[in-house]
């Protein structure tokens, strides 16, 4: 990774892209500190520090780089676009017209992206209303004629517009990074938000060492555990099963083709972070709906206390849904029947396996076994680090429990690996251009 960055800075074109990306990310982080008028930040912070649904709110705040907890311009962040993108992925499989559109090349992808943007605006309005209902006790009217009203409705409407505008700006910044910078802009924005939250937590922890020097051992343990988890994620993320494929020799005209051996790489964690995102979204959906429409009801309080995020039923259902969505996403990513058909069409075969259905069954069996390993890896990753971080958190004094979620850990590693690959490809392409000139 460091060698790739060193080589990237040697090339002027890539160096300009890196500086442009850093500048856009700086604009994003500045927006994360611009306060929204009409909100008492101390009351909002109290909602995140304790009470029913605090864990759920902290998960959302982590993905926005702490903006939601601080009630700033980018409180919604990229969340509406992420939700819209995930839903569109599922609809592309379920709706034939969208599936056909996705196969029309670059033009089809542009149309789907435009639909995703519009859908993200709709979700942004809905989520903005949900945030306003959650922040209801923290909103202070900014217009004088609202003083006699029970709730400052005009101020609330203004805040929703500000939140939506901030979300659209974050989405626009991500697209500019993708177009003119390096890597996937949306992924990098989430990456920077998670890393900044990690840095903020560490800074606060070191500040508390002056009050209680024994906290230094908690901090050292936290850093070592995070490094060990990162290494484990990198190992599992890069692990794959290589299935050998032999191509028979074919004579076409005066030339001979084939006769070579290659392999099909089947990744253990083919779904990446998506199964955890799907599972978390589904498990948190009831609590999110209740927080949106009945935030002060006894039913919401009971659900958040007994079945909400942080309770044992929540972790049990999360474990089950991660296993389910790992297999579901694996079916989307890898189709054994189609792969077997393509191998047979090009004169290939798996050594010791007959072409056609036996090949498809063999690939399906391998994929199912690898998916089980990947699903258990994701389920363990979603649960174990959470308990470990809470155990060394000094009863919540250091904030390690909310510094990193399983989704955050996977996103950080996945984005770092993806960025490394994209930089390497750009460096290689630049060298090829120089050679051709």
Secondary structure, 3 states (H helix, E strand, C coil): CHHHHHHHHHCHHHHHHHHHHHHHHHHHHHHCCCECCCECHHHHHHHHHCCCCHHHHHHHHHHCCCHHHHCECCCCCCHHHHHHHHHHHHHHHHCHHHHHHHCCHHHHHHHHHHHHHHHHHHHHHHHHHHHHHHCHHHECCCCHHHCCCCCCHHHHHHHHHHHHHHHHHHHHHHHHHHHHCCCCHHHHHHHHHHHHHHHHHHHHHHHHHCCCCCHHHHHHHHHHHHHHHHHHHHHHHHCEEEEEEEECCEEECCEEECCCEEEEEEECCCCCCHHHHHHHHHHHHHHHHHHHHCCCCHHHHHHHHHCCCCCHHHHHHHHHHHHHHHHHHHHHHCCHHHHHHHHHHCCEECCCCCCCHHHHHHHHHHHHHHHHHHHHHHHHHHHHHHHHHHHCCCCCCCCHHHCCCHHHHHHHHHHHHHHHHHHHHHHHHHHHHHHHC
